[in-house]
């Protein structure tokens, strides 16, 4: 299953659309998510897509969690650069390259 986190833009066909960071983290823990695509800015919510990445990074590096492939679709340029760096790090670890 593919997971799309965005509070405004609907998911592409074939993706499950969640609008909050908490929904995304809950779905990821199910172990059924193969690919996630994250937006950073989630309106006035307490958490954002960056929080999902921080949480996922901890799950992978501390708890040996097998992460889904991570994609970033945020339009926030500063957050995008940081999120891409973290996503690459997590993806490398999950692929056994780190």
N, CA, C and O atoms as a MOPAC input file, in Angstrom:
PM7 MOZYME 1SCF
protein

 N      0.85100 1    -1.16700 1     0.00000 1
 C      0.00000 1     0.00000 1     0.00000 1
 C      0.90400 1     1.24000 1     0.00000 1
 O      1.95700 1     1.25000 1     0.63900 1
 N      0.48400 1     2.27400 1    -0.71800 1
 C      1.20500 1     3.54800 1    -0.76400 1
 C      0.44500 1     4.59300 1     0.04300 1
 O     -0.78300 1     4.65800 1    -0.01100 1
 N      1.18100 1     5.41100 1     0.79200 1
 C      0.58200 1     6.38600 1     1.69900 1
 C      0.96800 1     7.79600 1     1.28500 1
 O      2.14400 1     8.08000 1     1.06100 1
 N     -0.01500 1     8.67800 1     1.18300 1
 C      0.15900 1    10.06900 1     0.77800 1
 C     -0.23000 1    10.95800 1     1.94900 1
 O     -1.39200 1    10.96900 1     2.35700 1
 N      0.73900 1    11.71500 1     2.50200 1
 C      0.45200 1    12.64300 1     3.60100 1
 C      0.38100 1    14.05600 1     3.06100 1
 O      1.38400 1    14.60600 1     2.60600 1
 N     -0.79800 1    14.64100 1     3.11200 1
 C     -0.99400 1    16.01900 1     2.65400 1
 C     -2.34200 1    16.49500 1     3.17300 1
 O     -3.33700 1    15.77900 1     3.06600 1
 N     -2.38000 1    17.68300 1     3.72700 1
 C     -3.63800 1    18.17500 1     4.27700 1
 C     -4.54500 1    18.80100 1     3.22000 1
 O     -5.73400 1    18.99200 1     3.47500 1
 N     -4.01300 1    19.12500 1     2.04300 1
 C     -4.82600 1    19.78900 1     1.02200 1
 C     -4.91000 1    19.04200 1    -0.29700 1
 O     -5.99600 1    18.88400 1    -0.85500 1
 N     -3.78300 1    18.58600 1    -0.79300 1
 C     -3.75800 1    17.95100 1    -2.11700 1
 C     -4.16400 1    16.48900 1    -2.01700 1
 O     -3.57400 1    15.72400 1    -1.25300 1
 N     -5.18100 1    16.10100 1    -2.79800 1
 C     -5.60000 1    14.69700 1    -2.77700 1
 C     -4.51800 1    13.78400 1    -3.33600 1
 O     -3.67100 1    14.20100 1    -4.12600 1
 N     -4.57000 1    12.55300 1    -2.91300 1
 C     -3.56100 1    11.57800 1    -3.32700 1
 C     -3.75300 1    11.18200 1    -4.78100 1
 O     -4.85200 1    11.26800 1    -5.32800 1
 N     -2.65100 1    10.74400 1    -5.39700 1
 C     -2.79000 1    10.15800 1    -6.72800 1
 C     -3.59800 1     8.86600 1    -6.63000 1
 O     -3.74600 1     8.29500 1    -5.55000 1
 N     -4.10700 1     8.42500 1    -7.74600 1
 C     -4.87600 1     7.18200 1    -7.76900 1
 C     -4.01300 1     6.02600 1    -7.27100 1
 O     -2.84700 1     5.90100 1    -7.64300 1
 N     -4.59800 1     5.19200 1    -6.43200 1
 C     -3.89000 1     4.03400 1    -5.91000 1
 C     -3.16000 1     4.29600 1    -4.60000 1
 O     -2.53500 1     3.38600 1    -4.05400 1
 N     -3.22400 1     5.50900 1    -4.08900 1
 C     -2.57300 1     5.86500 1    -2.83200 1
 C     -3.63300 1     6.07600 1    -1.75700 1
 O     -4.74800 1     6.50500 1    -2.05300 1
 N     -3.27900 1     5.77300 1    -0.50400 1
 C     -4.14000 1     6.06800 1     0.63500 1
 C     -3.78200 1     7.47200 1     1.11400 1
 O     -2.61400 1     7.77700 1     1.35500 1
 N     -4.79600 1     8.32100 1     1.25000 1
 C     -4.59500 1     9.72200 1     1.62000 1
 C     -4.84800 1     9.91100 1     3.10800 1
 O     -5.93700 1     9.61800 1     3.60200 1
 N     -3.82300 1    10.40900 1     3.83100 1
 C     -3.99000 1    10.82300 1     5.22000 1
 C     -3.63400 1    12.29700 1     5.31400 1
 O     -2.81700 1    12.80100 1     4.54400 1
 N     -4.25200 1    12.97900 1     6.26200 1
 C     -4.09100 1    14.42700 1     6.35700 1
 C     -3.30900 1    14.89200 1     7.57500 1
 O     -3.00100 1    16.07800 1     7.69500 1
 N     -2.98000 1    13.96600 1     8.49200 1
 C     -2.23900 1    14.37100 1     9.69200 1
 C     -1.01300 1    13.48800 1     9.89500 1
 O     -0.95100 1    12.35200 1     9.42500 1
 N     -0.05100 1    14.04300 1    10.60300 1
 C      1.16900 1    13.28700 1    10.92000 1
 C      0.83200 1    12.06300 1    11.76300 1
 O      1.40300 1    10.99300 1    11.55100 1
 N     -0.07300 1    12.20100 1    12.70000 1
 C     -0.43800 1    11.06800 1    13.55400 1
 C     -1.07000 1     9.93600 1    12.74900 1
 O     -0.79100 1     8.76400 1    13.00300 1
 N     -1.92200 1    10.28100 1    11.77800 1
 C     -2.50600 1     9.24700 1    10.92300 1
 C     -1.41800 1     8.53200 1    10.12600 1
 O     -1.45500 1     7.31300 1     9.95700 1
 N     -0.45400 1     9.30400 1     9.64100 1
 C      0.64300 1     8.71500 1     8.86300 1
 C      1.46900 1     7.76600 1     9.72300 1
 O      1.77100 1     6.65200 1     9.29500 1
 N      1.83600 1     8.18900 1    10.92300 1
 C      2.64100 1     7.33600 1    11.79200 1
 C      1.88900 1     6.05700 1    12.16300 1
 O      2.48100 1     4.97900 1    12.21400 1
 N      0.61000 1     6.17500 1    12.41800 1
 C     -0.19100 1     4.99200 1    12.74700 1
 C     -0.22400 1     4.03100 1    11.56400 1
 O     -0.08200 1     2.82300 1    11.75000 1
 N     -0.40800 1     4.54500 1    10.35700 1
 C     -0.44600 1     3.69000 1     9.17500 1
 C      0.90100 1     3.01400 1     8.94000 1
 O      0.95500 1     1.83800 1     8.58100 1
 N      1.98500 1     3.75500 1     9.14300 1
 C      3.31900 1     3.19600 1     8.92800 1
 C      3.59200 1     2.04800 1     9.89500 1
 O      4.20200 1     1.05000 1     9.51100 1
 N      3.15400 1     2.17500 1    11.12700 1
 C      3.40100 1     1.12200 1    12.11400 1
 C      2.64600 1    -0.15700 1    11.78900 1
 O      2.97200 1    -1.21500 1    12.32700 1
 N      1.64900 1    -0.08300 1    10.92400 1
 C      0.90100 1    -1.28500 1    10.54300 1
 C      1.77200 1    -2.27600 1     9.77600 1
 O      1.47500 1    -3.46900 1     9.72400 1
 N      2.86100 1    -1.76300 1     9.17500 1
 C      3.74600 1    -2.62400 1     8.40600 1
 C      3.24800 1    -2.90900 1     7.00200 1
 O      3.87800 1    -3.67400 1     6.27200 1
 N      2.13600 1    -2.31500 1     6.60900 1
 C      1.54700 1    -2.57100 1     5.29100 1
 C      1.91300 1    -1.51300 1     4.25000 1
 O      1.55500 1    -1.64300 1     3.07900 1
 N      2.61800 1    -0.47800 1     4.66700 1
 C      2.94900 1     0.63100 1     3.76800 1
 C      4.27300 1     0.33500 1     3.07700 1
 O      5.28100 1     0.07600 1     3.73400 1
 N      4.26500 1     0.37500 1     1.75600 1
 C      5.47600 1     0.11800 1     0.96800 1
 C      6.18900 1     1.42000 1     0.57900 1
 O      7.41800 1     1.47000 1     0.53300 1
 N      5.40600 1     2.47200 1     0.29900 1
 C      5.94400 1     3.76800 1    -0.12300 1
 C      5.15300 1     4.85500 1     0.58400 1
 O      3.93000 1     4.77400 1     0.69900 1
 N      5.86700 1     5.88400 1     1.06100 1
 C      5.18700 1     7.05200 1     1.61300 1
 C      5.65700 1     8.28200 1     0.85000 1
 O      6.81600 1     8.37100 1     0.44500 1
 N      4.75200 1     9.21800 1     0.66200 1
 C      5.09500 1    10.50200 1     0.06600 1
 C      4.61600 1    11.57400 1     1.03000 1
 O      3.44900 1    11.59700 1     1.42100 1
 N      5.53300 1    12.46800 1     1.41000 1
 C      5.25400 1    13.40900 1     2.49400 1
 C      5.24000 1    14.86300 1     2.04200 1
 O      6.10100 1    15.31300 1     1.28600 1
 N      4.24400 1    15.57400 1     2.52400 1
 C      4.21600 1    17.03000 1     2.48300 1
 C      4.78400 1    17.49400 1     3.81400 1
 O      4.70900 1    16.75900 1     4.79800 1
 N      5.34300 1    18.67800 1     3.87000 1
 C      5.85500 1    19.19100 1     5.14100 1
 C      4.79200 1    19.97200 1     5.88000 1
 O      4.44400 1    19.63500 1     7.01200 1
 N      4.27700 1    21.00600 1     5.25600 1
 C      3.35600 1    21.92400 1     5.91700 1
 C      1.94900 1    21.33500 1     5.93700 1
 O      1.36200 1    21.05000 1     4.89200 1
 N      1.42700 1    21.16000 1     7.13500 1
 C      0.10300 1    20.55800 1     7.30000 1
 C     -0.84500 1    21.51900 1     7.99500 1
 O     -1.53800 1    21.14400 1     8.94100 1
 N     -0.87400 1    22.73800 1     7.53200 1
 C     -1.78700 1    23.73000 1     8.09100 1
 C     -1.45100 1    24.07100 1     9.52500 1
 O     -0.28100 1    24.22400 1     9.87700 1
 N     -2.46500 1    24.19000 1    10.34500 1
 C     -2.29200 1    24.61500 1    11.73500 1
 C     -2.12100 1    23.44800 1    12.70200 1
 O     -2.24700 1    23.61800 1    13.91400 1
 N     -1.83600 1    22.27000 1    12.16700 1
 C     -1.67400 1    21.09300 1    13.02700 1
 C     -0.39900 1    21.20800 1    13.85900 1
 O      0.52300 1    21.94300 1    13.50700 1
 N     -0.36400 1    20.47300 1    14.96000 1
 C      0.79800 1    20.50000 1    15.84200 1
 C      2.01600 1    19.82600 1    15.23100 1
 O      3.14800 1    20.19200 1    15.54800 1
 N      1.80200 1    18.85100 1    14.36200 1
 C      2.90600 1    18.10900 1    13.76700 1
 C      2.87700 1    18.29200 1    12.25600 1
 O      1.84500 1    18.62200 1    11.67200 1
 N      4.04600 1    18.06700 1    11.63100 1
 C      4.14700 1    18.20500 1    10.18100 1
 C      4.86400 1    16.98200 1     9.59700 1
 O      5.20300 1    16.04700 1    10.32100 1
 N      5.08500 1    17.00400 1     8.29600 1
 C      5.75600 1    15.89400 1     7.64900 1
 C      7.17200 1    15.67400 1     8.15200 1
 O      7.66600 1    14.54700 1     8.13800 1
 N      7.83100 1    16.73600 1     8.59500 1
 C      9.16200 1    16.61000 1     9.18900 1
 C      9.12700 1    15.81800 1    10.48100 1
 O     10.05700 1    15.06900 1    10.78200 1
 N      8.07000 1    15.97900 1    11.23500 1
 C      7.92200 1    15.19700 1    12.47000 1
 C      7.76900 1    13.71000 1    12.16100 1
 O      8.26900 1    12.86200 1    12.90000 1
 N      7.08400 1    13.40200 1    11.08100 1
 C      6.95600 1    12.00200 1    10.67200 1
 C      8.34000 1    11.43900 1    10.34000 1
 O      8.66900 1    10.31800 1    10.72800 1
 N      9.14600 1    12.22200 1     9.62200 1
 C     10.49800 1    11.76400 1     9.28000 1
 C     11.36400 1    11.58000 1    10.51900 1
 O     12.07700 1    10.58200 1    10.62700 1
 N     11.31400 1    12.52000 1    11.44900 1
 C     12.09500 1    12.38500 1    12.69100 1
 C     11.69500 1    11.12000 1    13.43900 1
 O     12.55200 1    10.37500 1    13.91500 1
 N     10.40000 1    10.88100 1    13.53900 1
 C      9.88900 1     9.68400 1    14.20400 1
 C     10.34800 1     8.43100 1    13.47400 1
 O     10.79600 1     7.47200 1    14.10300 1
 N     10.23700 1     8.43500 1    12.14600 1
 C     10.61900 1     7.27100 1    11.36000 1
 C     12.12000 1     7.01400 1    11.45300 1
 O     12.55300 1     5.86400 1    11.51600 1
 N     12.90100 1     8.07200 1    11.46100 1
 C     14.35500 1     7.92600 1    11.61400 1
 C     14.68900 1     7.22400 1    12.92800 1
 O     15.54100 1     6.33700 1    12.96400 1
 N     14.02100 1     7.62200 1    13.99500 1
 C     14.24600 1     6.96700 1    15.29300 1
 C     13.82200 1     5.49900 1    15.24000 1
 O     14.52100 1     4.63200 1    15.76600 1
 N     12.69200 1     5.22100 1    14.61300 1
 C     12.22900 1     3.83000 1    14.52900 1
 C     13.23700 1     2.96300 1    13.77800 1
 O     13.47400 1     1.81500 1    14.15400 1
 N     13.82700 1     3.51000 1    12.72200 1
 C     14.77100 1     2.75800 1    11.90100 1
 C     16.10200 1     2.57300 1    12.60400 1
 O     16.62300 1     1.45900 1    12.65700 1
 N     16.66600 1     3.65500 1    13.14900 1
 C     18.01800 1     3.60400 1    13.69100 1
 C     18.07700 1     3.09100 1    15.12100 1
 O     19.10100 1     2.54200 1    15.52900 1
 N     17.01700 1     3.25200 1    15.88700 1
 C     17.03200 1     2.80300 1    17.27900 1
 C     16.31900 1     1.46000 1    17.43000 1
 O     16.78500 1     0.58500 1    18.16000 1
 N     15.19900 1     1.30100 1    16.74500 1
 C     14.37300 1     0.11200 1    16.93700 1
 C     14.45500 1    -0.88400 1    15.78100 1
 O     13.70800 1    -1.86200 1    15.75200 1
 N     15.35600 1    -0.64100 1    14.82900 1
 C     15.55000 1    -1.53600 1    13.67300 1
 C     14.27100 1    -1.78100 1    12.87700 1
 O     14.05300 1    -2.87600 1    12.35900 1
 N     13.44000 1    -0.76800 1    12.78700 1
 C     12.19700 1    -0.84000 1    12.01500 1
 C     12.53100 1    -0.81500 1    10.52700 1
 O     13.42700 1    -0.08300 1    10.10800 1
 N     11.82600 1    -1.60100 1     9.72800 1
 C     12.01500 1    -1.61700 1     8.28300 1
 C     11.09100 1    -0.56200 1     7.67700 1
 O      9.87500 1    -0.74900 1     7.62100 1
 N     11.67500 1     0.54300 1     7.22800 1
 C     10.88200 1     1.67500 1     6.74200 1
 C     10.42600 1     1.47800 1     5.30800 1
 O     11.09200 1     0.80500 1     4.52100 1
 N      9.28500 1     2.06900 1     4.97200 1
 C      8.87500 1     2.08800 1     3.57000 1
 C      9.79300 1     3.01600 1     2.77700 1
 O     10.53000 1     3.81000 1     3.36100 1
 N      9.75000 1     2.91800 1     1.46900 1
 C     10.47500 1     3.86800 1     0.61900 1
 C      9.85400 1     5.24100 1     0.84400 1
 O      8.63100 1     5.37300 1     0.90500 1
 N     10.69500 1     6.25700 1     0.96600 1
 C     10.22000 1     7.60300 1     1.28600 1
 C     10.37200 1     8.51800 1     0.08500 1
 O     11.43800 1     8.59400 1    -0.52500 1
 N      9.29000 1     9.21000 1    -0.24600 1
 C      9.29900 1    10.25500 1    -1.26100 1
 C      8.83500 1    11.54700 1    -0.61200 1
 O      8.10300 1    11.53400 1     0.37800 1
 N      9.26400 1    12.65100 1    -1.17700 1
 C      8.89000 1    13.96900 1    -0.65300 1
 C      8.18800 1    14.74800 1    -1.76000 1
 O      8.70200 1    14.83600 1    -2.87500 1
 N      7.01500 1    15.31400 1    -1.46200 1
 C      6.32400 1    16.12900 1    -2.45500 1
 C      5.99300 1    17.53400 1    -1.95400 1
 O      5.18700 1    18.23400 1    -2.56600 1
 N      6.60800 1    17.94900 1    -0.84800 1
 C      6.32800 1    19.26700 1    -0.31600 1
 C      6.78600 1    20.35900 1    -1.28300 1
 O      7.74500 1    20.17800 1    -2.03400 1
 N      6.09300 1    21.48300 1    -1.25000 1
 C      6.48900 1    22.62900 1    -2.06000 1
 C      7.28300 1    23.64500 1    -1.23400 1
 O      7.67900 1    24.68800 1    -1.75300 1
 N      7.51400 1    23.35000 1     0.03200 1
 C      8.31400 1    24.21800 1     0.90400 1
 C      9.79100 1    23.94400 1     0.59400 1
 O     10.29300 1    22.87400 1     0.93600 1
 N     10.50100 1    24.89200 1    -0.05000 1
 C     11.86400 1    24.59900 1    -0.52200 1
 C     12.87200 1    24.32100 1     0.59300 1
 O     13.72700 1    23.45000 1     0.43100 1
 N     12.79800 1    25.01600 1     1.68900 1
 C     13.74000 1    24.79600 1     2.78800 1
 C     13.48200 1    23.43500 1     3.42900 1
 O     14.40900 1    22.65500 1     3.64500 1
 N     12.23000 1    23.16200 1     3.72700 1
 C     11.88200 1    21.86900 1     4.32800 1
 C     12.19100 1    20.73000 1     3.36300 1
 O     12.62600 1    19.66000 1     3.78800 1
 N     11.97300 1    20.94900 1     2.07900 1
 C     12.21400 1    19.90600 1     1.07600 1
 C     13.66200 1    19.44700 1     1.09800 1
 O     13.92700 1    18.24500 1     1.08800 1
 N     14.60300 1    20.38100 1     1.12800 1
 C     16.02600 1    20.02500 1     1.14900 1
 C     16.36300 1    19.17600 1     2.36400 1
 O     17.02200 1    18.14300 1     2.24100 1
 N     15.91800 1    19.60300 1     3.52300 1
 C     16.19000 1    18.84700 1     4.75000 1
 C     15.52500 1    17.47700 1     4.70800 1
 O     16.14700 1    16.47100 1     5.05100 1
 N     14.25900 1    17.43600 1     4.28600 1
 C     13.51700 1    16.17900 1     4.24700 1
 C     14.15400 1    15.18400 1     3.27200 1
 O     14.20900 1    13.98700 1     3.55600 1
 N     14.62800 1    15.66800 1     2.14100 1
 C     15.28200 1    14.78100 1     1.17700 1
 C     16.54200 1    14.15900 1     1.76700 1
 O     16.81400 1    12.97800 1     1.54700 1
 N     17.31900 1    14.95300 1     2.52100 1
 C     18.53000 1    14.42500 1     3.15600 1
 C     18.18400 1    13.32000 1     4.15100 1
 O     18.81200 1    12.26100 1     4.15200 1
 N     17.20000 1    13.56500 1     4.98300 1
 C     16.80300 1    12.56800 1     5.98400 1
 C     16.21300 1    11.33500 1     5.30500 1
 O     16.49900 1    10.20700 1     5.70700 1
 N     15.39300 1    11.54800 1     4.27900 1
 C     14.78500 1    10.42300 1     3.56600 1
 C     15.86100 1     9.54800 1     2.93100 1
 O     15.76500 1     8.32200 1     2.98800 1
 N     16.87800 1    10.15300 1     2.33000 1
 C     17.96700 1     9.36900 1     1.72900 1
 C     18.68100 1     8.53900 1     2.78500 1
 O     19.00400 1     7.37300 1     2.56000 1
 N     18.92200 1     9.14900 1     3.93200 1
 C     19.59900 1     8.44600 1     5.03000 1
 C     18.77200 1     7.23300 1     5.48300 1
 O     19.31200 1     6.14100 1     5.66100 1
 N     17.47900 1     7.43000 1     5.66500 1
 C     16.60700 1     6.33800 1     6.09100 1
 C     16.52300 1     5.27200 1     5.00600 1
 O     16.62000 1     4.08100 1     5.30000 1
 N     16.34400 1     5.69100 1     3.75100 1
 C     16.24400 1     4.72900 1     2.64500 1
 C     17.52000 1     3.90000 1     2.51500 1
 O     17.45300 1     2.69900 1     2.25400 1
 N     18.69800 1     4.53800 1     2.69800 1
 C     19.96600 1     3.80300 1     2.63100 1
 C     20.04000 1     2.76900 1     3.75200 1
 O     20.44400 1     1.63000 1     3.52100 1
 N     19.65900 1     3.15600 1     4.94700 1
 C     19.70300 1     2.24500 1     6.08800 1
 C     18.77100 1     1.04100 1     5.86300 1
 O     19.13900 1    -0.10700 1     6.11400 1
 N     17.57800 1     1.33500 1     5.39000 1
 C     16.61200 1     0.26500 1     5.15600 1
 C     17.09900 1    -0.67800 1     4.04800 1
 O     16.82600 1    -1.87800 1     4.08000 1
 N     17.82400 1    -0.12100 1     3.06900 1
 C     18.34500 1    -0.94500 1     1.97800 1
 C     19.61800 1    -1.69300 1     2.38200 1
 O     20.15700 1    -2.46700 1     1.59100 1
 N     20.10200 1    -1.46600 1     3.60600 1
 C     21.29700 1    -2.14500 1     4.09000 1
 C     22.59700 1    -1.51300 1     3.64700 1
 O     23.64700 1    -2.15400 1     3.69600 1
 N     22.54200 1    -0.25800 1     3.21200 1
 C     23.72500 1     0.44200 1     2.73200 1
 C     24.44400 1     1.20400 1     3.82900 1
 O     25.53000 1     1.72900 1     3.58300 1
 N     23.89400 1     1.28600 1     5.01000 1
 C     24.53300 1     1.98400 1     6.14000 1
 C     24.68400 1     1.04300 1     7.30500 1
 O     25.19800 1     1.43500 1     8.35200 1

